[in-house]
């Protein structure tokens, strides 16, 4: 059974390479899905024009571009995302980027989300990148900064959701990628969690791409994940 409000918590990643593929998926999923993510893959192949079309059709759009630049450039990027009709936008959770984005979005309904640590990274990856902190420590530091700066929420692995929720309180959004339904392979993600477990841990939204868009029947796959999510209620 799918609980009435659970659809708003599912974000389907349109991680495809053409606008046409994305449009077909949206048509296939119909009213079952209300929110879509557009990231680099689709954005750089003509998909940005879909943002306004999806918004006009009553869908919410999570524009996952992970902005990181000097403050003025981040602010202008936020303004452009607003003009497209995006509902959610990611920036890397560096304090200067979060401050610039929060200020540029002030007075609008745009939900600015700080990306803590990518779900494909682990402690060894951070060490290779020059960080002395562990994943847990870096996530906690960035979560605290995001709360103090006052952005709308965070993007983090559901594996860290419980500890993050304790740091940021109940109001901020917590969007978790790396979600895999029961029995699915993790692929290139290193910190994955099943849908109901992610919600129980404190996630407000779940991002799911491959388990739905690569399924033989994407609509049935989406419905199955919504049923799993409903078990957390």
N, C-alpha and C positions, 0 to 999 in steps of 0.2 A: 504493500500500500504506500502511495506517495502522499506525504503530508502537504497540506495546502501551501505553506509558506516556504517549502524547501527549494522550489525552483529559483527563487531569488538568490539562493546561496551557491548555485552552480554557475560557473563561468566556463564556457567551452572555448578552448583555444583554436582559432582558425589558423593552424600552423600548416598552411598549404602555400603553393607557389604561384597560384594565379587567382585573379579576382573571380573568374568563372567557377573554379572549384569551390571557393568560399561561398559564393552565391547559391550554388547547388546544395551545399551542406546546410545552409540556413533554411532553404526551402524544405529540405528533407526533415529537419528537426522541428520546424513549425512552431507551434505554441508550447512545445515541451521545454524549450530553452528560451530564456529571456535575456541572457547576457552573454556577450562574445568578447573574446580577447583578440586583438590584432597586434602582432609583434613584428619584429624585423622582417621575417621571411615574407609575409604578405604585404607589409607596408612598403617595402622596397620593390615590389612587383605590381604596383598600381592599386594596392588595397586601401590606401587612405581615403579614397573617394567613397568607400563603403561606409565610413563612419557616419556621415550625414544621412545616408540612405537607411542604415539600420536604426539610427535614432528617430528618423521620421516614421519608421514602421513600428515604433514603440519599444524597440530593443535598447538595452544599455550596452555601451561599448567601453571596454577596458583597453586603453591604448598603452601597450606595454613597450615603451621605448627607452626606459631606464636612462633618463637624461642625466648627464654629468658634464659640466663645463663651468666656465666662469659665471658668476651670478646673473649678470645681464642676459647672457645667452640662454641660461635655464629659464629665466623669467619670460623671455620672448617665446621660447618653446612652449611654455605653459599657455601663454596667450593664444598661440596657434592651435593648440589642442582644444582649447575652449571654442575657438571659431569653427572647428570641425564638428563639434557636437559630442565630444567624448564625455563620458560620465566618470571615468577613472583614469589616472595617469601615474606611471611610475617614474621615480627618480632614484638614482643610487643614494643610499642613506648616508651621504657625507653631510655634515652640518651646514656648510655653505649652500649646497644645492637644495637641501630641504627648506632652509630659510627663504631662499629666493623663490622657490616654488610655492611655498605657503603664502607669501606676500602677493605673488602674482594671481593666485587663485582666490584671494580674499574677496568675500562678497558674492562668490559664485557657488554653484552646486557641485563643482568638480572635486572629486575625492582624490587628493594627492597621497600616494603611497610610497614609502621609502623601502627600497630593496635592501635587506640586511646582508645575507650571504647566499649566493646562488645555490640551489639544491643539488647541483652536480658537483659541488666542492666539498672536500673534507679537510681535516687538519693538515694533512700532508700537502694538499693543494695550496692552502694558505701559506704554509711555510715556503713553498716554491715561489710564491708571489711576493715574498718579503715580509709577511706579517709574523709577528712574534706571538700573537694571541691565538688561542684555539677558536674553533667555530663558535662554541657556546659563549666564550668571553666576548668575541667580536659582536655577535648577535645581541647580547645583553647591552653592551655599550651603545650600539646604534639604536636599540629600542628605547633606552633611556633618553638619548638625545632627541629622538623623534617626539617623544612625549613632551619634553621640555619645550621644544620648538613649536609644537602645536599643529603638526600636520594630521591628516585624516586617518592614517593607518600605516600598516607595514605589510611587506611581503616577506614571508619566511617559510622555511620548511615546517610542516606540521609536527615534525619530530621535536621542534623547539616551542610549539604553540603554548603548551601549558606554562612553561617558565616565562615566556614573553607576556602572556595574559596577566600573570601575577605582577609584572612590572608596569604594564601600561594601563591596567584597569579595564573595566567593562565597555567603555564607550568607543574606543578606537577600533577601526576595522582591522582584521587580521586575515590577510588573503594568503592561502597556502597552495602552491604548486606541488609537483611531485606526488600527486595523488594517484594511487593505483587501486582498482577494485580488487576484491578478494580473488586470489589465484592468479593475478596478472603478473607478468615479469616487470622488473624495475627499469629495464633498458639502461640508458646512460645516467639515470638519476641515482644518487648515492644515499639520500635520506628520504625514503618514501613511507607513506602511511595510507591505510585504507580509509575510505570516506567517512564512515561513522566515527571511527576513532579520532579523526582530525577534528570533527565538530565537537566531540566530547572534550577534547583537549583545549578548546577555546577558539578554534578558527571560526571566522564569520562568513567566509567565502572559500570555495574550493575551485581551483583551476584544473581542468581535465582536458587534455588534447588527444594524444594518441589512442588511449583506450576507447575513445568515441569515434574520432575521425578516421581511424584506420580499421575500424570494425567492419565486418561484412554487412552488418545492419546497424548503422550509426544511431538510428532512432531507438531501436531496442536497447542498444548499449547505454544511451543516455537515460532511458527509463530505468534500467537496472541499477545504474549508479544513484539515481534519485531514490529508489527504494532502499538502497544501502544507507543513504544519507538520512532517510526517514527513521531508520532504526535508532538514530541518536536522540530522537525527541523523547 
